[in-house]
Every structure is written in C-alpha cells, then in structure tokens.
C-alpha cells in the first residue's frame, strides 16, 4: 500500500513537472555585447520564432555592452532566478573570468542549452595585400608586432583564440580590442586595422558584398557560407578553435523552469524559419542539453584558465 502511494506521488510530481505553465509574460535575454555582433544576431533570430513555443510571449533581447561583458553579466546575476531574465552564455564570458578580477565564477550559472559552436576565422580587407593566410603570417614573421588583429573585446573568446593561434604558428600580432565583434568589423572595412579574428555571422555580409576576404577557417571543415576558403589544417596548421553560444539562468532557478526553457529553445532550434536564418548567417548548430552543456562549460572553464596561466596573459595571470 505504501509503495502504491509512493508511486502515485511520484507520478503526480512528474506530471506537475512536465506541465509547468511557463512563461506567463515576456522573457528577457541579456546579450552583454553591442547590437550587430554574432551573439546578438543569433538571439534575434531565435527571438523571431520564440513566441510560437512560449505561450505567445516574446523573447526581448537586451544589449548591455562594455567592459568585456561584465556589466551585462552582473545585471543578469542581480535578477530573480525565475527564468524571466536569461543570459546569452558564450565563450567570452568564461574567458573573462580568468582574464581579470570579476565578481562571478562558472558556478554562478546554470547552463540550460547550447545552440551553436562556430569556428573562428581570420578576415582582412578585400584590398589588403594579404591574399592568403601565409601572406599574413609571413608579414608578421618579418615584422613582429606590427600586424594588427582586431577582436570583440580584451579577454574575450576571439581575442583568446587569436592569442592561442599566434602561439601555435609562432608569430606576434598587435591585438586591438573593441566593445564587440560589430565595431571590429566596421574598422576592418574602413581599413583602420589589418585583420580581425571573428566567428559567424560576424563579417559574413561584408564578405558577400566584396568588402572583406576570409583567409582561413579554424574549424575541422570548410564552412558552407565560405566553400572556397580552406581550413587552417588544410594549409598545414592543425589548429581548431571557435565560439560556442547558448543560454544560462541564475543559480537557484527551479529545475522545472530550467527544463521548460530548455524545451522552448530546443523547439526554436528546430524551427524551419530559424534554420533558414542560421544557414544564411553561417552558424553551425551544436545542440547540448542541460547536463552535457553544464559539463562542457566547466571543461571550457578549465581549458581557458590553463591557456591564460600558461601564456601569462591578462590582468589575473599576466603579472
């Protein structure tokens, strides 16, 4: 009899868990970078289909940029852990933890779902004298610390990818940080810097318009949007790194809300309208559920910590 009652209680709890009515109002996702960057564009594409799977309620993208994603991340952490204020958790937030002193750690986030994992790539102006990756590297070898390479922020993901890449190939760039990927692309088009380390969809429209050129993709295979651009591995440099982007909530968010958010974003990821936009932007979808994404984020945290300690870069380990 007791066993039957226990089974009934478990059944009711499972039904309650699966039938949570969420959301009942608009959901906000904080993107701690300016509008027009890779993470911003991804979540605006998600937002275009979000109401279909969220009881008709919108996903509001709130850009809080500056200071290496710290202000936006701190604003997220101040919010109630109720599932209505989310964070676009991405590589640069984890790298920022180890770049300098910040008031958050990887344990302050509950990773909900990963959406994309995009390989980085190296861009130059279409009129640049550097026609190939080897042209750029040879120039950097001949005149160390003269070739400028922009990135979306000091201590951010693509900045760290650029540092790891220069270490791998044995050159030294002058790294130029911006407040996000979009401003870096703007300056590259204007000819103010020599190159930019970026990830889709940053620079894609400018490449397609003939303003920029891609020298190499730092992925395991060529990108469908740049089918003629070789990978670094094809060019003799067995180096792969990139940017992943997903959704996080605050520690203390109820498990049933985490599950509801996961399910909504999973449906968004499989929506035909969203898939068409992803193809156009050149993103690489890479789904991870809450358990696997949490494990992955912690592995990434350890990886970037070790890299920065080894290279002795940043305010935290560069002293």
Secondary structure, 3 states (H helix, E strand, C coil): CHHHHHHHHHHHHHHHHHCCCCCCCCEEEEECCCCCCHHHHHHHHHHHHHHHHCCCCCEEEEECCCHHHHHHHHHHHHCCCCCCEEEEEEHHHHHHHHHCCCCCCHHHEEEEEEEEEEEEEEEEECCCCCCCHHHHHHHHHHCCCCCEEEECCCCCHHHHHHHHHHHHHCCCCEEEECCCHHHHHHHHHCCCCCEEEEECCCCHHHHHCCCEEEEEECCCCCCHHHCCCCECCCCCCCCCCEEEEEEEEECCCCHHHHHHHHHHHHHHHCCHHHHHHHHHHCCCEEEECHHHHHHHHHHHHHHHHHHHHHHCCHHHHCC
